[in-house]
Amino acid sequence: MDLDSLGLKWYFYLYTSSKGLDLSLHNDLGQKKRLFEDFLNTFLLEHDNGTGLYKACAYSMTSPGKRLRPLITMLSCESAGGQAEDTLYAGLAIEMIHTFSLIHDDLPAIDNDDMRRGMPTCHSKFGEPTAILAGDSLIFLAIETVFASGYATEIKMDLLRAIGDMCGVGGLVLGEYKDIMAEAKDVTLNDVEQIYLNKTSRLFELSAYAGSRIAGAGQREITSLRHYGRELGLAFQAIDDILDITSTEDVMGKTVGGDMLKKKATIVRVLGMDAARKWAEERTGSAVDSISYMTSPAAGTLRKLARDLLGRIC
C-alpha cells in the first residue's frame, strides 16, 4: 500500500520543514491524530444510513488531512490541564464544519477545484447537487455531535454559541463571501487580513477555545489560547497562499496557482513574496508569544507546531 492510500504523504509533509523531519513533533502528535481518526471512523460507522448523501459526507471527512483543528483542540485542553480524550466530540464537530467549508469552497460556483487532499473533490466524485447537500448536512451533524457529547450543559451551550459566532455570517461564511467578492478587485492589507481572519483564523480560534473551555481553564488561559489560535490561523492562511505559488500539486494535494489566475485577495498579491513571508513570521511569533508563560508539554507542542508550519516557507 502506498503513502497516498494510507494518507501518510500529507501526514509526513506536515512534520517535514525545510530543516527535515521533526521526529519530536511527529511523535507528540501522531498518537493524537490516530486517536481522532479512530473516533471519527467509529462515529461514521454508527451513523451509516447507506445513502449516497452519507457516502459523500464520509468520503470528504475521511480524505487524508492534517487534522490541525482537532489537534489544536486536544493540545489546548491539555495545556489547560485537561485530557485530550475529552475533546473528541468537539474536535469532530469543528472538523465537520471545516469539511463543509472545503466542500462548498471547491464547488464550480466558487473555486471550481477538482482535487482536494490528493483526491477528487466531493462534487467531482458525487456530483454538484450531492456535494452541496453533503456540506449542508455536515453543519447540522456538527451540532448533533456537540449535543451527543457528555459535556455539561453549560459547556455545550458555550460551544454552540461559539460555533455560531465564529462560523456564521460574522465568521467563516463571511470570510468566504469577502474572499469571493474581492476577486480581481483592488484590495488593501486590511482587506486581506479580514478575509484571513474570518475564512481561516476563526476555526483555529474556535479549536483553541473549545479545548480550553472543556478543560475548565481560567480566563487568562482561555484568552491566551484563543489568541494563539487566531494568530496561527492568520499565519497558516498566509503560508497556504505562499505555497500556492511556490509548491506543486503533488505536494499540496490540490490545484496550485489558481489564486494568481483568479486574482484572489492574498497576502502575496498585496505585499509581495518577501514581505508576505515576513508577515507570516510575525503572526507565528505572536502566536508563540501568547502562550509563552504556559509550561506544560502540550503548550510546548503548540509552540513547536506553529514554528514547524512556518518552516514550510522559511
N, C-alpha and C positions, 0 to 999 in steps of 0.2 A: 504494500500500500504506500502511495507516495505522500509527500508532505501536504499537497493540496487537499487530498481526500481526508487527511487527518485534521486539517485546519492548523497544522503546526507552522506552515510557512509564515502566516501573519503573526503567530504567537512569537516565534523567534525574531521576526522583524521588530517587534515592539522592544525587545530587550537587547537589540544589537545596535549600538550607536556607532558613530564614526571611529570610536576607540575600541570597538569589538564587543563581543557578547558579555553582558554583565551577569555573571553567574549568581551573584548575591541577590540581585533583583529577581532574576529568574526563579530562584528557589523560594524567595519570600512570597511571590505572587502566584507561582504555579499551583500550589495547593489550594489557594482560594479560588482560582479560576476553575479548577476541577470540581470543587465543592459547588460552585454556582452552576456549572454545566450539568452535574448530576441532578441538582434540584430542578433545573429547567426541564430536563428530559423526563423526569418523573411527573412534573406538573403537566407537560404536554400529553403524556400517555393517559393521564387521568381525565383530560379534557377532550380526548379524541372522539369526535362525533361522526367521523367517517365522511364528512362533506368536503367538497372542493375548497370551500372557504377556509375550513380548518387546515387543510393541507397547505394552502397559501400562507396562512399565518405561521404554521410550524416551519415551513421552508425558510421563511425570512428570519424567524427567530433563531434557527439553528445554523444559519450560514456562519462560516468561521470568522469570528470577530475578536477584537482585543478585550472586550468586556470591561472597558475602563470604568464605566459608570458604576456597575456593581462592585468592582474592586475598590473604588473610592468610597463607596458606601460602607463596605466592610472595614476598610482601614480607618475611616473617620470614626466609626463606632469603637474600634479597638483603641484608637488614640485617646478617646474619652473614657476608657475604662470598661467598655462593653465587649461582647463576644461577636465574632464575625457571623456565626450561625444565626444570630438573632436578626440579621438584616436581610435574609434571603428573600422574604416576601417583598420587602421594599425595593431591594435591588432588582428583582424581577419586574416589578411594576414600572420602574424607571427605564429598564431595558426595553420593555414593551412600547413605552412612549417614544423612546429613541428609534426603535424599529419602525413604528408607524410613520415617523417623520422621514425616514430614509425611503420607505416605500412610496410615499407621496412625492418626495423630492425627485425621485427618479422618473416619475411619470412623464409622458410626452408633452403634457401641457406645461410642465415646469422645466426640468433639466434634460429630459429625454435621454436618459442614460440606459445602456443595455447591460452594463456589468457593475456588480457591487460585490466586494469581498471575494473577488476571483470567480464569481458565479453569475449566471444570468439574473437580471433584476426580476422582481416579483411580476411586473406586468409583462416582461418578455417571456416568462415561464407560464403564467396562468392567464394572461390577457388583462387588458386595462380595467374593465369593469370589476373583475375579481380582485385585482390589486387595490383598487380604491376601497372596496368593502373590507378587505383584509386590514388595511390601515385603520379604517374606522373601527373595526372590531377590536383591535389591539388597545385602542383608547379605553373602551369600556371594560375590556378584560383586565387592564391595569387597575381600574377602580375596584373591580371584583376581587382582584388579588390582595389589595390592601385590606378590604373587608374580611377576606378569608384568613388573614393572619391572626396570630394570637396576641397582637399588641393591645395594650389598654385602650379604651375608647378614646381618651383624650389624645393619645398618640396617633390613632387612626385619623381622627378629625384634623389634627395638625398636619399630617402628611397629605391628606386630600386637599386641604386648603392651600398648602404649598404647591401641590401639583397644579391646581387651578391658577394660582398666581404666576407661576414660573413657566407654564406650558401653554396657556391660552392666549387670548387677544392682547395680553400685556407682556407676553414672554416669547416662547419658542415660535408659535404660529405667527406672531407679529414680526419676528425676525425673518422668517421665511418670506412673508409678504414684502417687507422692506428690501430684502435681497432681490426679489423678482422685479420690484418697481425701480430698483437702482440700475438695472442692466442698461448699458450703453448711455448712461447719464453721467454728467459731471458730478463727482462726489468729493466730499472732504474727509479728512481723517476722522472727524467726529461721526460722520455718517457711517463709515466702516466700523468704527468701534461700537456703535449702537446696533448694527446688524450682527456683529460677532457676539455682543453681549446677550442678545435675545436668541439668536439662532442656535448658538452652541453653548455659550457660557452658563446659561440658566440651568441646563440639565446637570452640568458639573456641580454647580452650586446646590442644586436640589439633592444630588447624591451625597454631598458632604453634610448638608443639613439633616437629611434623613438618618444617616449613620449616627450623628452626634445626638439627635433627638431620641433615638431608640436607646442610646446608651445612658440617657438621663443626664447629659452634660450640663454644666453651668453656662450662663450667658456668655462669659468670656470665651470659653471653648467653642461654643456654637458660632459666635461671631467670627472667630479666627478661622475655623474650618470652612465656613461659608465664603470668607474672603479668599481662602486658598482655592476652593473650587471655582470661584468666579474668575480669578486671575489665571488659573491653569486653563480654564476653558477658552479664555481670550488667546492665550499663547498657543493652545492646541489648534485653534482655527487658523491662526496666522501660519503656523508650521504646515498645516494641511494645504493652505493656498500656495505656500512657497514650493512644497513638494509637487504640486500640480504642474509646476513649470520645470522643476529640476529632476524629478524622478520618472519612473516608467510605469506603464500599465501593469506589467508583470509583478513589479514590487508592490504597487499600491492596491492592486486588485480591483481597480475601477479605471474608467477612461480618464486620461490626463490631458491637459492642455485646453480643456473646454472652457475654463474660466476666462482665458485670454480671448478666445474666439468670440465668446458672448459678451465680452467687455463687462464682466461682473465686478461688483464693488469689492475689491480685495486690498489688503494692506500693501501688496506689491505694486498694484496699479497706482496707488496714491503716493507711496513713499519711495518706491524703487527697491531692488533686491537687498542691498546692503542695509539700508535703514529699516527695512521690514524685519530682517534678522535681528537687528538691534532692538527693535520694538518687542519682538517675541522674547528676547533675552531679558528685557526689563520686566515684562509681565511674569516670566518664570521666577525671577528674583523676588518679585513682590509676593508671589505665592509661597515660596520657600520661607521668606522672612516672616510671614504672618503666623506661621506655626513654629517658629524657631525656639520658642520657650518650652514647647512640648517635648518631653524627654522619653516617651515610650518608644519601643521598637517600631510600632506601627507608624508613628509620626515620622520617624526616620525614614521609613519606606516611602511615605508620601513625598518627602523632600527628594529622595533619590529618584522616584518616579518622575517628578517634574523636571529634574535635571536631565534624566535619560531621554525624555521626549524631546527636549531641546537639542539633544545630541543628534537627532535626525538631520538637522540642518547646520549644525556648527561643529 
